[in-house]
Amino acid sequence: MSHKIQFDSVEIKGTEISPGISGTIFPSGAVRGTDSSDFIADVPTSVLHAYAKAFEDGKAKGYPHGNWRKGFPYRNLISHAMVHLSRFAEGDQSEDHLSHALFNIGTLIEQEAKGRTDLDDRIPLPAIPARPPLLPLGVVSDKQADGKQTIHGLQVDILNTAE
């Protein structure tokens, strides 16, 4: 049985724990911090097997072991993942599209985690200018002598439809 605790400058069997660290003290006295690895056991084995299947399929196609570690351009990985998801959505069963989409997404996650900015060829979206807030219906401001009005700094012509 283990106990989850919040450490506040604790020393357990000669192991000093930093203040504010969350973790687990095991019956043996071993201490381990809490991080995402605590949830590795929750990843469904079917997902792990599907991911491994994509590596197996790569080997069957003749790709050398560890080829993926060399890296791929981001857009290539994104495109391949999207193609596989599209083919799966269309019902294509010519290959295991979900495991191949997972491979591409997983490789992209790994490259991001490793800081492979040299492979990041995404096209940045242009900045979208902020739109001035809309006035409530019927609210206008600053009527000028020439019949134009300024609404939130934008000059507009007000058409007279009453004639």
N, C-alpha and C positions, 0 to 999 in steps of 0.2 A: 504494500500500500504506500502511495506517495502523497505528499501534501503540497498543494499550490500555496505560495505565500508571496507577499510583497516584502522585499528585503529593505531593512533600514540599518545599514552598517552592522552586519551580522558576521560573526566568525564561527564557522562550523568545522570542527576537526581540522583546524589549520588552514581552511580555505576562506579567504576574506571575500565577502560579497559587497559589491559597490552599492551605495544607497540608491533606492529608487528602481532597482532592477527586479523584474518579476521573474519567477522561476519555480522550480520544483525541487524539493528535498526528498531523495529516495531513502528507503529504509537502510541502505548501506551507508548513508551519509553523503553520498554523491549529490552534487547540486548541478542543475542545468537550467539555463535561462529559457524563457519562452520566446519562440520566434516562429516563423512560418513553417519550419521543419516539423513542428509539432503536428501539423496537419497533413504531412506527406502520407501518413497511413490512411487518411480519409479519401485520397485520390482513388477512384474506382479502378480495380485491376483491369477491367475491360478497356479503360482509356489507356492505361500503360501498355497493354497488349496491342492495341490499335496503333499506338505511337511506334512501338517496336516493329510492327508489321510493315510500316513504311520504310524503315531501315532495311528490313529483310527484302522488300521489293526492290529497293535500290541496289542491293547486292546482286539480286537475280538479274537486274538490267546491266550489270557489269561495272557499276560505280565502285571505285576503290573504297576500302574501309576508311572511315573518317573523312571522306570527301567533303561533307557538309561543314566541317570545321574550318575549311579554307574561307568560307563565307560566300554569300550571294548578295547582289544588290537588293536593297529593300523592295524596290518596285517589282523586281522579278518574283520575290517571295510572296508579296501581296497579290500579284496577278495570278500566280499559280494557286494560291489558296482560294481566291475568288472563283477561278475556273472549276476547281474541284467541288466547291460548295454549290456552284450553279449546276454542275452535272449531277450531283447528288440530288438536288432539288428537282431536277427534270426526270429523275428515276433511272438514269444511266447506271448500269451495273457492270460496265466493262472492266472496272477496277475498283479497288476500295477507296473511293473518293474521300470519305471522312478521314481515314488514316493519313492520306496524302495532304489534305488540308491541314490536319493537325501537325504534320511534319513541317510544313511551310510556316505555320504560325509559331510552332515551337522553336524553329531555327531563328525566326525573327526576334522572339523573346530572348533567346540566348545571345544573339548579336547585340541587342540593346543592353542586356546585362553586362556584356563584356566591353561596352563602349566602342563598338565598331562603327564610329561615325564616318570612317572612310567608305563604308558601303551604303550610307544613307543618301540615296538619290531621289528622295521624295521631292515633289514639286510643291513648294510652299504656296498656300492659298494667299491671294492678295488681301491686304488689309481692307476690311469693310468699314467705310466711314460711318461714324455715328450719325444716326438720324435724329433731327430735332424732335423733341416730344410733341405729340399731337395735342392740339387744343380741344377742349370739349366742344361739341357741336354748338354752333351759334356764337362762339366767342371769337372776336377779331380784335385787332389792336392797331393803333397808329394810322388812322385814315388820313391820307394826304390830299392836298388841294387838287391834284390832277386825277383824283378818283382811284388811285392805287392805294393799296393797303400793305402794311408790313405785318406779317404774322411770324413771330419767332425769328425775326431777322431776315425773312425771305420776302421779297417784294412780289406781290401778286396782283393781277387785274381782277376786279370783281365785276362780273358781267351783270348788267341790269336786264333781267328777264321779265320785268313787269311791263315793258313797253309792248 
